[in-house]
Amino acid sequence: MNKTKGVKGGLLIGLLSLTGALTAQEKIQFKEFKLDNGLNVIMHQDKTTPIAAVSVLYHVGSKNEKPERTGFAHFFEHLLFEGSEHIGRGEFMKKIQSIGGTLNAYTSNDQTYYHEVVPSNYLETALYMESERMLHAKIDSIGVETQREVVKEEKRQRMDNQPYGSILIEVLKRAYHEHPYQWAPIGSMEHLNAASLQEFMDFYKTYYVPNNAVLSIAGDIDYAQTETWVRKYFAEIPKGKKEIIRPSVIEPKRNREIRDIVYDNIQLPAVVEAYNLPRKDSPDSYALNMLSTYLAGGKSSLLTKEVVDKQQKAVQIMAMPLDLEDGGLFLFLGIANMGVGADSLEIAIDKQIDKLQAAGITDQDFAKLKAQTENAVISRHASVAGIAESLAEAKVYYGDANEINKELANYNEVTKEDIQRVAKEYLNKDSRVVLHYLPKTGESK
């Protein structure tokens, strides 16, 4: 189960009107409370359509794993669909789908996120099922063995047999030398095979507990009734007693470029460039996100126009920004055109970045960029599911759910001078990782 995220977690200010316009005065209204067991609960009412989104964000990702037991968080994303003491094996998905709902989950370096969207008259059912996941998840040898095979197949399909599929793995292990961001959420199959059932149970009891979670509910709900149901199903869950490990290591700043070649089952060479970013809550995150959109965010981006369309050096250039709690990566992937070498493509990409660092962005391009950014933020919250997710993330990463109502204001404070400044400061060739992906046919014997 996977999910691609949009603008910076996209915290929206305001609600969409009937015309789809956004006004500065409108804000997302919500109510929140905290249970005695530490569970933070956020509720947003929107009676536009008779649906409700229920989500639980567990503040656990690959960075919370032990170096010798990687892949646990992603493994639990799957394992916690196995059922519970009161929900039969394999019945979790069937139950939600049978009531006309949808569900999914994803894991990142920082978090594991579960969510359902159901007809609002089934809100109580969804809340009950998420409480079962938190209190009575079925952690047994049958489920563990089943999900081991599921994760192995996912890795084969998404990474091993996918062209350029190993990029995240290859970049992270070179970009981070001290911080546990150095391994990807998929982790090591060897580690998962070697882990005992008790290790899995300990991980569950440590991280999938109310005091490490945010329950966010949005949609056609009644505040009082929803709170009553939340207390009914979640208040009995005991607070976690094990120590929640959060890495305190700070990745040392690099002063040299790391360069390597990766041979893959591909036909066209590719260039990967990765630059280290500040913490997720850094004020520069807004300008950096806009910079990513400007350089490689879609068909009208600078690198696409100049390197793909005009110079025809690449068939595609994309940005894959990793916006992480302890400091992520500004990641580019350029796939070379037929007959173009990786060296030539890298030079073409770097020339455009150099020009931006030297001359900045034009007024016209900056106005367009601001409009793109606002549209991305609004689009992310065209659904109650998007609002529920952003409320939860705001609470976890900023300590305040109301950060959702500051997002556009923070973007609007970014100036075109800020775009040039962060390009100079963070897109530093002396501290980046550069990988050339080459066809295996060219690999030296």
C-alpha positions as CSV (number, residue, x, y, z in Angstrom):
1,M,0.0,0.0,0.0
2,N,1.4,3.2,-1.0
3,K,0.7,6.9,-1.5
4,T,2.4,9.8,-3.2
5,K,2.2,13.1,-1.3
6,G,1.8,16.6,-2.7
7,V,2.9,20.0,-1.6
8,K,4.7,19.8,1.7
9,G,2.0,17.7,3.3
10,G,-0.3,20.6,2.0
11,L,-1.8,22.3,5.0
12,L,-4.8,24.2,3.8
13,I,-6.0,27.6,5.0
14,G,-9.8,27.8,4.6
15,L,-12.5,25.9,2.9
16,L,-13.5,25.6,-0.7
17,S,-16.5,27.6,-1.7
18,L,-19.1,26.5,-4.2
19,T,-17.1,28.1,-7.0
20,G,-13.9,26.4,-5.8
21,A,-12.3,29.7,-4.9
22,L,-10.5,30.3,-1.6
23,T,-10.8,33.3,0.5
24,A,-8.3,34.4,3.1
25,Q,-11.0,34.8,5.8
26,E,-12.1,31.2,5.7
27,K,-10.5,28.7,7.9
28,I,-10.8,25.0,8.6
29,Q,-12.7,24.7,11.8
30,F,-12.0,21.8,14.1
31,K,-12.3,20.6,17.6
32,E,-9.8,18.5,19.5
33,F,-9.4,16.7,22.8
34,K,-7.0,14.3,24.4
35,L,-7.8,11.0,26.2
36,D,-6.2,10.1,29.4
37,N,-4.1,7.4,27.6
38,G,-2.4,10.1,25.5
39,L,-4.4,9.8,22.3
40,N,-4.8,13.1,20.5
41,V,-8.2,13.4,18.7
42,I,-9.0,16.0,16.1
43,M,-12.5,16.4,14.5
44,H,-13.5,18.5,11.5
45,Q,-17.1,18.8,10.4
46,D,-18.1,19.2,6.7
47,K,-21.6,18.2,5.9
48,T,-21.3,18.8,2.1
49,T,-21.4,15.1,1.3
50,P,-22.5,12.2,3.5
51,I,-19.1,10.7,4.0
52,A,-16.5,10.6,6.8
53,A,-12.8,10.0,6.8
54,V,-11.2,8.3,9.8
55,S,-7.4,8.3,10.0
56,V,-4.8,7.2,12.5
57,L,-1.3,8.6,12.3
58,Y,1.3,6.6,14.2
59,H,4.5,8.5,14.8
60,V,6.7,5.6,13.8
61,G,8.6,5.1,10.6
62,S,11.8,3.5,9.4
63,K,13.9,5.9,11.4
64,N,12.6,4.3,14.6
65,E,14.0,0.9,13.7
66,K,17.1,-0.8,14.8
67,P,19.9,-1.1,12.2
68,E,19.8,-4.8,12.4
69,R,16.0,-5.0,12.1
70,T,15.0,-2.6,9.3
71,G,11.7,-2.8,7.5
72,F,9.6,-3.2,10.7
73,A,7.4,-0.1,10.3
74,H,6.5,-0.9,6.7
75,F,5.9,-4.6,7.6
76,F,3.4,-3.5,10.3
77,E,1.6,-1.3,7.7
78,H,0.7,-4.7,6.2
79,L,0.5,-6.8,9.3
80,L,-2.1,-4.6,11.0
81,F,-4.6,-5.5,8.3
82,E,-4.5,-9.2,9.4
83,G,-7.4,-8.7,11.8
84,S,-7.8,-8.6,15.6
85,E,-9.2,-10.6,18.4
86,H,-12.7,-9.7,17.3
87,I,-12.1,-9.2,13.5
88,G,-11.4,-12.3,11.5
89,R,-8.2,-12.8,9.5
90,G,-8.6,-10.9,6.2
91,E,-11.9,-9.4,7.3
92,F,-10.7,-5.9,7.8
93,M,-10.7,-4.9,4.2
94,K,-13.8,-6.9,3.4
95,K,-15.8,-5.2,6.2
96,I,-14.9,-1.6,5.1
97,Q,-15.6,-2.4,1.4
98,S,-18.9,-4.1,2.2
99,I,-20.2,-0.9,3.7
100,G,-19.2,1.1,0.6
101,G,-16.0,2.4,2.1
102,T,-12.4,2.7,0.8
103,L,-9.2,2.2,2.8
104,N,-5.5,2.4,2.5
105,A,-2.2,2.9,4.4
106,Y,1.3,4.0,3.8
107,T,4.7,4.1,5.6
108,S,7.4,6.7,5.4
109,N,10.6,7.3,7.2
110,D,8.7,9.2,9.9
111,Q,5.2,7.8,10.1
112,T,2.7,5.1,9.4
113,Y,-0.8,6.2,8.3
114,Y,-4.0,4.3,8.1
115,H,-7.3,5.8,6.7
116,E,-10.8,4.9,5.7
117,V,-13.5,6.9,4.0
118,V,-17.0,5.5,4.7
119,P,-20.6,6.6,4.4
120,S,-21.1,8.8,7.4
121,N,-23.8,6.5,8.9
122,Y,-21.0,3.9,9.3
123,L,-18.6,6.2,11.2
124,E,-19.0,4.2,14.4
125,T,-18.0,1.0,12.5
126,A,-14.8,2.6,11.2
127,L,-13.9,4.0,14.7
128,Y,-14.4,0.6,16.2
129,M,-12.2,-1.1,13.7
130,E,-9.4,1.4,14.1
131,S,-9.6,0.9,17.9
132,E,-9.3,-2.9,17.3
133,R,-6.2,-2.3,15.3
134,M,-4.7,-0.3,18.2
135,L,-5.7,-2.6,21.0
136,H,-6.2,-6.1,19.7
137,A,-4.2,-6.5,16.5
138,K,-3.5,-10.1,15.6
139,I,0.3,-10.6,15.9
140,D,0.8,-14.3,15.3
141,S,3.1,-16.6,13.3
142,I,0.5,-17.1,10.6
143,G,0.1,-13.4,9.9
144,V,3.8,-12.8,10.1
145,E,4.6,-15.5,7.6
146,T,1.9,-14.3,5.3
147,Q,3.0,-10.7,5.3
148,R,6.6,-11.6,4.9
149,E,5.8,-13.1,1.5
150,V,3.6,-10.1,0.7
151,V,6.4,-7.6,1.4
152,K,8.9,-9.7,-0.5
153,E,6.6,-9.6,-3.6
154,E,6.1,-5.9,-3.2
155,K,9.9,-5.4,-3.1
156,R,10.2,-7.5,-6.3
157,Q,7.5,-5.6,-8.1
158,R,8.3,-2.0,-7.0
159,M,12.1,-2.1,-6.7
160,D,13.9,-5.2,-8.0
161,N,12.0,-5.5,-11.3
162,Q,11.2,-1.9,-11.8
163,P,13.5,0.3,-13.9
164,Y,15.3,2.8,-11.7
165,G,13.4,1.2,-8.8
166,S,16.4,1.1,-6.5
167,I,16.9,4.9,-6.5
168,L,15.6,5.6,-3.0
169,I,17.7,2.7,-1.5
170,E,20.9,3.7,-3.3
171,V,20.5,7.4,-2.5
172,L,19.7,7.1,1.2
173,K,22.6,4.9,2.0
174,R,25.0,7.5,0.5
175,A,23.2,10.6,1.7
176,Y,23.0,9.6,5.4
177,H,25.9,8.1,7.3
178,E,24.8,8.6,10.9
179,H,21.0,9.1,10.9
180,P,18.7,6.1,10.5
181,Y,17.3,7.7,7.4
182,Q,20.1,5.8,5.7
183,W,17.8,2.9,5.0
184,A,14.5,2.9,3.0
185,P,11.2,2.0,4.6
186,I,11.1,-1.3,2.6
187,G,14.0,-2.4,4.8
188,S,15.9,-5.6,4.6
189,M,14.2,-8.9,3.7
190,E,17.0,-10.7,5.6
191,H,16.2,-8.7,8.8
192,L,12.5,-9.5,8.5
193,N,13.3,-13.2,8.0
194,A,15.5,-13.3,11.0
195,A,13.1,-11.5,13.4
196,S,11.3,-13.5,16.0
197,L,7.6,-13.3,16.7
198,Q,8.4,-11.7,20.1
199,E,10.4,-8.9,18.3
200,F,7.3,-8.1,16.2
201,M,5.1,-8.1,19.3
202,D,7.5,-5.8,21.2
203,F,7.5,-3.4,18.2
204,Y,3.7,-3.3,18.2
205,K,3.5,-2.7,22.0
206,T,6.1,0.1,21.7
207,Y,4.8,2.2,18.8
208,Y,1.2,1.3,18.0
209,V,-0.1,2.8,21.2
210,P,-2.5,5.8,21.9
211,N,0.3,8.0,23.3
212,N,2.1,7.7,19.9
213,A,-0.9,8.4,17.7
214,V,-3.3,11.0,16.4
215,L,-6.9,10.1,15.5
216,S,-8.2,12.5,12.9
217,I,-11.9,12.4,11.8
218,A,-13.3,14.7,9.1
219,G,-16.6,14.9,7.2
220,D,-20.3,14.6,7.8
221,I,-20.1,14.2,11.6
222,D,-21.8,15.4,14.7
223,Y,-19.1,16.6,17.2
224,A,-20.8,15.3,20.4
225,Q,-21.7,11.9,19.0
226,T,-18.3,11.4,17.5
227,E,-16.6,12.2,20.7
228,T,-18.9,9.8,22.5
229,W,-17.9,7.0,20.1
230,V,-14.2,7.8,20.3
231,R,-14.3,7.6,24.1
232,K,-16.3,4.4,23.9
233,Y,-13.8,2.6,21.7
234,F,-10.5,4.2,22.5
235,A,-10.5,5.3,26.1
236,E,-10.1,1.7,27.3
237,I,-6.9,1.2,25.4
238,P,-4.0,1.4,27.9
239,K,-1.2,3.8,27.4
240,G,2.0,2.3,26.1
241,K,4.5,1.5,28.8
242,K,7.6,0.9,26.6
243,E,10.1,3.7,25.8
244,I,9.4,5.2,22.4
245,I,12.8,5.6,20.7
246,R,13.3,8.7,18.6
247,P,16.7,9.2,17.0
248,S,18.6,12.2,18.4
249,V,21.5,11.9,16.1
250,I,22.1,14.9,13.8
251,E,23.5,14.0,10.4
252,P,26.9,15.7,10.0
253,K,27.1,18.3,7.3
254,R,29.1,16.9,4.3
255,N,31.7,19.0,2.5
256,R,32.4,16.7,-0.4
257,E,30.4,15.3,-3.3
258,I,29.6,11.6,-3.3
259,R,29.5,10.1,-6.8
260,D,28.8,6.6,-8.0
261,I,27.5,4.4,-10.8
262,V,24.6,2.0,-10.5
263,Y,24.0,-0.6,-13.2
264,D,20.4,-1.5,-13.7
265,N,18.1,-3.3,-16.1
266,I,17.4,-0.2,-18.1
267,Q,17.8,1.0,-21.7
268,L,18.2,4.7,-21.1
269,P,20.8,6.2,-18.7
270,A,19.7,8.4,-15.9
271,V,21.1,11.0,-13.6
272,V,20.1,11.2,-9.9
273,E,21.1,14.3,-7.8
274,A,20.3,14.5,-4.1
275,Y,20.9,17.5,-1.9
276,N,20.3,17.5,1.9
277,L,17.4,19.6,3.3
278,P,16.8,21.1,6.7
279,R,14.2,19.8,9.2
280,K,10.6,19.6,8.1
281,D,9.6,22.4,10.4
282,S,12.3,24.8,9.1
283,P,11.0,28.1,7.8
284,D,13.0,27.5,4.6
285,S,10.8,24.4,3.8
286,Y,8.2,26.6,2.0
287,A,10.7,28.2,-0.3
288,L,12.4,24.9,-1.0
289,N,9.1,23.2,-1.9
290,M,8.4,26.1,-4.3
291,L,11.9,25.7,-5.7
292,S,11.2,22.0,-6.3
293,T,8.0,22.8,-8.2
294,Y,9.8,25.5,-10.3
295,L,12.7,23.3,-11.3
296,A,11.0,20.0,-12.0
297,G,7.3,20.1,-11.0
298,G,5.5,19.2,-14.2
299,K,5.5,19.9,-17.9
300,S,6.0,23.7,-17.5
301,S,8.9,23.5,-15.1
302,L,12.3,25.0,-15.9
303,L,14.2,21.7,-16.3
304,T,11.4,20.2,-18.4
305,K,11.2,23.2,-20.7
306,E,15.0,23.7,-21.1
307,V,16.5,20.2,-20.9
308,V,13.6,18.0,-22.1
309,D,11.8,20.2,-24.7
310,K,14.4,22.6,-26.0
311,Q,17.7,20.7,-25.7
312,Q,16.1,17.2,-25.9
313,K,18.7,15.9,-23.6
314,A,16.1,14.0,-21.5
315,V,12.8,12.2,-22.0
316,Q,11.8,13.2,-18.5
317,I,13.0,15.1,-15.5
318,M,11.2,14.9,-12.2
319,A,11.6,16.1,-8.6
320,M,11.1,13.7,-5.8
321,P,11.4,15.9,-2.7
322,L,11.6,14.0,0.6
323,D,10.2,16.3,3.3
324,L,11.4,14.5,6.4
325,E,11.1,15.4,10.1
326,D,14.8,15.4,10.8
327,G,16.0,16.7,7.5
328,G,15.1,15.3,4.1
329,L,16.5,15.3,0.5
330,F,16.0,17.5,-2.6
331,L,16.0,14.7,-5.2
332,F,16.1,15.0,-9.0
333,L,15.8,12.2,-11.5
334,G,16.6,12.8,-15.2
335,I,16.2,10.0,-17.7
336,A,18.4,10.6,-20.8
337,N,17.1,10.7,-24.3
338,M,18.3,8.1,-26.8
339,G,21.9,8.6,-27.6
340,V,22.5,11.1,-24.8
341,G,25.1,10.1,-22.1
342,A,24.6,10.6,-18.4
343,D,27.5,13.0,-18.3
344,S,25.9,15.3,-20.9
345,L,22.6,15.2,-19.1
346,E,24.1,16.1,-15.8
347,I,25.9,19.1,-17.3
348,A,22.7,20.3,-18.8
349,I,20.8,20.0,-15.5
350,D,23.5,21.7,-13.6
351,K,23.7,24.6,-16.0
352,Q,20.0,25.5,-15.3
353,I,20.6,25.3,-11.6
354,D,23.6,27.5,-11.9
355,K,21.7,30.1,-13.9
356,L,18.9,30.2,-11.3
357,Q,21.5,30.6,-8.5
358,A,23.1,33.5,-10.4
359,A,20.1,35.3,-11.8
360,G,17.1,34.2,-9.8
361,I,13.6,33.8,-11.0
362,T,11.7,36.3,-13.2
363,D,8.6,38.2,-11.9
364,Q,6.4,36.3,-14.5
365,D,7.7,32.9,-13.5
366,F,7.4,33.7,-9.8
367,A,3.7,34.8,-10.2
368,K,3.0,31.5,-12.0
369,L,4.8,29.6,-9.3
370,K,2.7,31.2,-6.6
371,A,-0.5,30.2,-8.5
372,Q,0.7,26.6,-8.9
373,T,1.5,26.4,-5.2
374,E,-1.8,27.7,-4.1
375,N,-3.6,25.4,-6.5
376,A,-1.7,22.4,-5.1
377,V,-2.5,23.3,-1.5
378,I,-6.2,23.7,-2.4
379,S,-6.4,20.6,-4.4
380,R,-5.0,18.6,-1.6
381,H,-7.9,19.6,0.5
382,A,-10.7,19.1,-2.0
383,S,-11.5,16.0,0.1
384,V,-12.2,15.4,3.7
385,A,-9.5,12.6,3.6
386,G,-6.9,15.2,2.7
387,I,-8.1,17.5,5.5
388,A,-8.0,14.7,8.0
389,E,-4.4,13.8,7.0
390,S,-3.1,17.4,7.2
391,L,-4.7,18.0,10.6
392,A,-2.9,14.9,12.0
393,E,0.4,15.9,10.4
394,A,0.2,19.4,11.7
395,K,-0.4,18.1,15.2
396,V,2.6,15.6,15.0
397,Y,5.2,17.7,13.3
398,Y,4.3,21.2,14.4
399,G,2.7,20.5,17.7
400,D,-0.4,22.4,16.7
401,A,-3.3,21.3,14.4
402,N,-4.0,25.0,13.6
403,E,-0.9,25.0,11.5
404,I,-3.4,23.9,8.8
405,N,-4.7,27.4,8.8
406,K,-1.3,29.1,8.4
407,E,0.0,27.2,5.3
408,L,-1.0,29.6,2.5
409,A,0.1,32.6,4.5
410,N,3.5,30.9,5.0
411,Y,3.8,30.3,1.2
412,N,2.7,33.9,0.5
413,E,5.6,35.2,2.6
414,V,8.1,33.5,0.3
415,T,9.7,36.0,-2.1
416,K,11.5,35.5,-5.4
417,E,14.7,36.4,-3.5
418,D,14.0,33.5,-1.1
419,I,13.8,31.1,-4.1
420,Q,17.3,32.3,-5.3
421,R,18.7,32.2,-1.7
422,V,17.6,28.6,-0.9
423,A,18.9,27.5,-4.3
424,K,22.3,28.9,-3.5
425,E,22.3,27.6,0.1
426,Y,21.0,24.1,-0.4
427,L,21.8,23.1,-4.0
428,N,25.4,22.8,-3.1
429,K,27.5,20.6,-5.4
430,D,30.1,20.1,-2.7
431,S,27.7,18.2,-0.5
432,R,25.4,16.4,-2.9
433,V,25.0,12.8,-4.0
434,V,25.2,12.1,-7.7
435,L,24.3,8.7,-9.2
436,H,24.5,7.7,-12.8
437,Y,22.2,4.9,-13.7
438,L,23.6,2.9,-16.6
439,P,22.4,-0.2,-18.5
440,K,23.8,-3.4,-17.2
441,T,25.0,-4.1,-20.7
442,G,27.7,-1.5,-20.2
443,E,28.9,-2.9,-16.9
444,S,32.5,-3.8,-16.8
445,K,33.2,-7.5,-16.3
